[in-house]
């Protein structure tokens, strides 16, 4: 008896290999990806690397995403295959197999597939593990040899997740048999198609959700709010997409159908009714494709742009190789601090290629007319985006920073560089009023971009220290005489390799940390160097990039398979319609072009909508990237466009390839 | 006047690899007068379907000609053939061939829409046809919501609505229960009484006994024909049965 089940299963899978093969291959790939992520998460060697913990965190997040999507995907394909199998099962039933026998057959089948998938997935996962680690280390610029490891924990986790998953599909399949009668099974998919009802409320809800989602994405200026609102927007857009694909499309088509003069035209007649039928069948599948595509696009474009822009990000975050800030209550002669730093650099054998320093007073508060309010009333939380940062500097310092000589500035007057341009006639700081001599629009080069977008930044340039002191004295009155008022910033670029720069940076950090306040002249000091932070940056962005590519591949593959299965089911649906239309007086060519264009619309719709989603998300993602110091939005735009193009090309190739299967099905008995 | 003339029609199928030739029609000759109701009978493999396909311009003969109102339809260009079929012929099929995603009304409208008629005119054309076929009440329903008989009436309505010169029916009662078949045959008779020319291919003696003339095809030739004359349906029925028996036993006909 057992042999019979095995035999039945073997014939089934062989006959249906067109459906089973992609299902099994996709399963293997998913298990493999899951194992690999888990293996990275549990990897011992990575724990010792700087940035390793970031990667582990990212991978942990990634595995959850993989789990969710493998559930959705495997259930979707499984139910598709079951639908196709219904007729066979009905025949078995009529030929005398009891339901429990059929259930047994399905049980054997599901177990065989599950074992194949899990075993093959784990084996390929283990084989690919080293290769992937090499790829990951390359991205992270880690230069260690990689040992071949098998992660027992990762294997256990994979087993648990996928055994549960396949057990659930088995329960689903067996229930399908239990709950059906043979006649229904025999008829399989050929149950009459009711015309879909218009769900106007759902359609409107979809529009509203999508509208609000887009509105949030486009108008949210505040990057901190953007982080939380981003997820709100994502959820709204997903709901909106589902509603619009299911209800919206049908409402629109019904409207066209009710317009008799439009509907009863040769071209529209076939197209509208055909699309109505298709959308009813496929709306959810298409919405899935659309959302998956959007995810792929956003994920890949952001992670790639961050990865490519890593150098930019470092440069944005760290103005020069070595950045030192010293805080003091009085204007200080910076030569002591400068000397310490320069000595250390020389000792390390590096040369200074660029050096500038400036002194000023940094103020932050809310602009009320022409006055900067720095008090911050109790109990009132200021919106971060309302805060204005004012960098009050002398003419000489400003020349050091920006390389613009403003010329002489009269007493109690100020020149302002800001974006947008400052329009008031005066600037009142801590009770002292300056007359605005001139104001200019500041270009991008003026500010570390991240600061500029998070809040409004001003450069307020005055003639000399006497002018600075007018504000400083007021500050001292308000906050006490020993407050650090003046900020000295020293920026130095050095030559050498990355490693040499790093060593030099470490020496400078150590030297400044070890010195006492009076040795440097500043009561508080801060040092940041680019190279010493590189690794943790690479850990984060490289890890995200790795995950982006990883999940991108998975989503893409799922999308491809959904397209494939959709094409097949469309083919079976269309075959009969094809024949009837030809018989009732429509030219063969007309039928073909009409159906072809419908199919094309159906499949291009999701990717077109995905592209619109990505475009709408652009402003918001740009702000989110700014939070991560990714200021180069042009790079991000290029990455987005490139990702969309690459994705579209792959999508169209897949579509064309699967179209061949479609035409094969449609044409089989037609010719 | 002969509305349809079939002269020396011959059709040879060549198998895919070209080695075998199968002669489906060897030499068919007959004509149909305007207002006639002709049934064509024959066993499976006798060439009935091939003949109908050629008459419907779905297939081309190897040689011979088919004249519809004096125009040779075997010479029509591929591009014009759909339009020709639409404008001149009406089809009724065994399995109805209604589109699931159209309401009955839209199914009937399909050929008119393809002709480019305006919605107003279409309604005008539909009304009398639907009334005659007794489907006015169910026009807004979908094929899966109505019975087989109603589906076939709809298909007949679709064939009639373009006022074709000739209706070609392929086993129209084949998928119907006997009651629905009877009422459909009655309908065909009524339509024919209104002056519509009908050509029906059938297996069913009952269906054929309704016709004014029955042609018998055997081995790709018109073997025999029976005219109704003054016979009623029952007499016609037994005559056809006798002929079929002779046909099946292979005996000669001596009348």
Interface residues (C-beta under 8 A of the other chain):
Chain A: X192 X193 X194 X195 X260 X261 X264 X265 X266 X269 X273 X274 X276 X277 X577 X579 X580 X581 X583 X584 X585 X586 X587 X588 X590
Chain B: X58 X79 X81 X82 X83 X85 X86 X91 X93 X97 X98 X99 X100 X101 X102 X103 X106 X109 X110 X111 X113 X114 X116 X117 X118 X119 X122 X142 X143 X144 X145 X158
